[in-house]
Amino acid sequence: MTNDALNLTGGADRMLLIETFVRIVEAGSLSAAADQLGSTQPTISRRLQTLERTLGVRLLQRSTHAMKLTEDGRRCYERAKELISTWHVFESDVRGDSEEPVGLLRVVAPHAFGQQQLIGPLAAYLRRYPKVRVEWLLHDRQPDFIAEGVDCAIRVGAVQDSSMVALPLGEVQRSVVASPDLLGEAPLPRDAADLSRLPWLSLRTFYRSGVQLTHCHAGEVQSLDIQPRLYVDNVFALRNAAMQGLGAAVISSWLVADDLAAGRLIHLAPQWDVAALPVYLIYPQARFLPARLRRFIDLMRECAPAALAGDRAQV
């Protein structure tokens, strides 16, 4: 395909047609692309047809149940991605730091932090950049950035994917807690070894059959083997199960601070620390980042550490 092939004619915006085609391919369907672009499926279909008609080639083979690139479509897709990246870099260079963020930002955040601790920084971002719209998607798995049209994600725990840029935002402090009902008349566990005799609950995302504790003064490390009665994948469910007296659990300290102060939960073996979990903002490596993503990254790096630590006055 020659450069002249991309010299589109007519009233349609050239880059809009090309960007729509790329989004269709990466989203996997016309309807998914329409959802990500805030448009309708008929509009997306018309843009694709206009691009195919102007280029004089069929880009996609479509049926009721499947869609795949033609040979011309594969070449067009690779060239289109290069063209979009080059255009974005050009725009950014010309506009410089004065560029005002606009458009839709799609962010995946963990359920717990996305509902509470990170709402403050998110609100500050929206107030600061009124022309940006945000889709705030709450789930704990790492998204498929391309297929789901996600710009960035906030992730708790280690990041293993080397194709991701991972920017540290802070840490999640954790505590071993239980309901007073679980202990009954038994003395409060003071030593890590005492904890192994208790029934346990598991947040299976981060621990299943073992917990490692470090003495906060001596530095001694002990590893506990546990057999949880209940496995969950949500920290709110874990807290509520602990409140019911079902077992001991390792829970984010900010989430149980009020419960500990009110006596609804007890901090077990307080001289023993559970390792904090790192929190990262991650996004795919790319030559260009739109202004709305760059500004979001800047604000999260500024505000997130205090928010993650439970400081509600950080914005």
SELUM-884340 format. One line per 5 residues: for each residue x, y, z of C-alpha. Coordinates in steps of 0.001 Angstrom, whole numbers, plus 500000, padded with zeros to 6 digits. Layout:
// residues N
X/Y/Z  ...
END
This chain:
// residues 315
500000/500000/500000  501469/503370/498983  501369/506648/500825  498934/507916/498191  496491/505222/499307
496030/507043/502592  495306/510356/500866  491627/510155/501692  489077/512361/499970  485622/513565/500899
484266/515163/504041  485264/512474/506534  488166/513246/508811  491131/511190/507641  492633/510383/511010
489202/509595/512461  488649/506883/509838  492079/505403/510382  491809/505504/514186  488363/503900/513980
489737/501055/511874  492562/500429/514346  490115/500465/517269  487851/497948/515492  490763/495557/515006
492008/495899/518583  488557/495759/520188  487613/492684/518158  484214/493849/516940  482301/496854/515659
480110/496967/518748  483081/496882/521143  484807/499640/519161  481634/501725/519248  481420/501307/523016
485039/502342/523518  484711/505348/521210  481402/506475/522692  479682/506031/519334  477175/503669/517719
477721/500507/515725  476129/501942/512527  478442/504970/512720  481501/502764/513172  480381/500575/510276
479951/503616/508006  483450/504854/508843  484917/501447/508011  483030/501323/504711  484205/504845/503828
487831/503881/504485  487511/500678/502442  485812/502524/499581  488435/505276/499535  491362/502845/499647
489696/500555/497122  490373/497406/499156  488506/495151/501557  490067/495446/505022  487937/493031/507042
486094/489825/506273  482934/489922/508345  480327/487271/509084  477622/486863/511685  479978/485243/514190
483501/486267/513187  485672/489059/511860  489219/488790/510523  491686/490960/508665  492263/490463/504960
495823/490544/503628  495291/494196/502642  493770/494783/506058  496857/493452/507855  499121/495779/505884
496774/498698/506466  496587/497972/510201  500368/498020/510662  500767/501193/508613  497816/502831/510359
499328/502240/513806  502582/503836/512667  500721/506782/511170  498647/507365/514327  501716/507188/516561
503630/509618/514330  500690/512012/514237  500296/511959/518015  503989/512625/518537  503752/515520/516071
500738/516985/517892  502432/516642/521257  505638/518284/520035  503738/521230/518565  501447/521765/521537
504060/521126/524208  503086/521208/527882  500266/523663/527157  498127/520917/525611  494792/520682/527447
493701/517090/528133  490494/516076/526375  488635/512877/525552  487935/509611/527340  490348/507969/529805
489706/504326/530703  491261/503246/534006  491112/499879/535785  491419/500113/539579  491244/497490/542365
487788/497046/543885  488694/498251/547353  490925/501210/546540  488783/502135/543553  485733/502507/545761
487361/504435/548588  490987/505517/548770  491483/506557/545153  488217/508440/544674  489836/511575/546136
492680/511682/543571  490195/510823/540809  487947/513714/541828  490950/516064/541876  491844/514965/538348
488318/515548/537031  488115/518973/538674  491486/519978/537265  490736/518804/533698  487044/519428/532956
487254/518324/529301  488244/514762/530207  485740/511961/530804  486795/508891/532808  485580/505306/532782
486574/503991/536234  486486/500205/535923  486763/498196/539127  488270/494732/539047  491405/493112/540440
492735/491273/537382  495159/492839/534932  493171/493936/531860  493836/493211/528210  494772/496805/527456
494281/496610/523698  491126/494503/523502  489414/496433/526307  490643/499868/525229  492177/500515/528663
494675/503375/529037  496178/502394/532388  495559/500272/535454  496344/500504/539152  497607/497171/540412
498363/495819/543879  501227/493349/544045  504247/492579/541899  504111/493247/538152  505620/490384/536139
504799/491561/532603  507936/493127/531093  505898/494756/528307  504296/497060/530893  505610/500324/532285
505139/500020/536075  505337/503218/538135  505366/502734/541938  502609/504645/543747  503054/503442/547328
502432/500464/549565  499508/498775/551268  500220/498110/554967  498536/494968/556329  497599/493610/559747
496591/490235/561185  493145/490682/562719  490237/488685/564110  486933/489239/565855  486882/489073/569690
484279/486313/569246  486891/484101/567598  489125/484208/570681  486390/483892/573290  488079/483564/576683
491449/482595/575214  494345/485031/575702  495318/487411/572924  497973/485794/570672  501242/487653/571168
503659/485491/569217  503555/484498/565561  503523/480806/566471  500284/481306/568444  498528/482367/565240
498963/478983/563571  496532/477438/566050  493676/479700/564962  491189/479068/562145  492090/481234/559128
490521/483073/556217  492371/483582/552928  492497/486441/550439  493520/484037/547716  494908/486786/545464
497791/487312/547908  497949/484363/550317  496451/480889/550368  498293/478410/552547  500980/480454/554238
501722/483801/555871  505166/485253/556544  505666/487524/559547  508632/489618/560679  509231/490777/564245
509163/494577/564157  512081/494927/566618  514217/491785/566411  513795/491247/562664  513097/487529/563178
511083/485969/560353  508505/483220/560836  506483/481471/558155  503075/480121/559177  501382/477218/557418
497622/477784/557447  494597/475839/556270  491925/478481/555648  488287/477706/556277  487240/480245/553635
488927/481573/550485  487754/484894/549012  489004/487227/546287  487661/490491/547665  489018/492358/550682
485584/493649/551737  484271/490082/551865  487362/489097/553851  486778/491863/556395  483107/490954/556777
483920/487273/557249  486475/488180/559927  483834/490325/561641  481599/487246/561807  484259/485433/563817
485008/482868/561116  488777/483158/561384  491894/485301/561497  492873/487205/558354  495522/489485/556891
493719/492676/555853  494760/496107/554597  495376/498254/557670  493435/501254/556345  490322/499142/555852
490184/497857/559444  491441/500979/561268  487948/502012/562404  487035/498434/563372  490167/498127/565507
489481/501468/567200  485892/500428/567976  486877/496957/569227  485006/495108/566498  488304/493549/565457
491517/492881/567384  495069/493282/566096  496712/489900/566694  500419/489550/567529  500961/493298/567021
504740/492965/567363  504801/490936/564157  504453/492662/560773  503102/491314/557521  505025/492565/554491
503389/495520/552762  502167/495087/549188  503474/497436/546484  501027/499408/544349  501814/500336/540743
500268/502335/537952  500838/500302/534801  500358/500939/531089  501740/499455/527847  505015/500801/526538
504369/503296/523743  506097/506095/521860  503206/508439/522619  501001/509025/525644  497997/511329/525209
497837/514380/527434  494914/512985/529434  497005/509925/530406  500174/511927/531110  498299/514288/533423
496569/511374/535175  499929/509705/535789  501355/512954/537183  498426/513478/539553  498360/509871/540768
502072/509949/541547  501458/513153/543489  498362/512103/545437  498227/508313/545566  500896/507675/548253
498935/509600/550886  495629/508115/549707  496966/504562/549901  498208/505252/553427  494682/506257/554451
495209/510031/554664  491797/511349/553696  492987/514950/553677  495534/514413/550898  493584/516316/548173
END
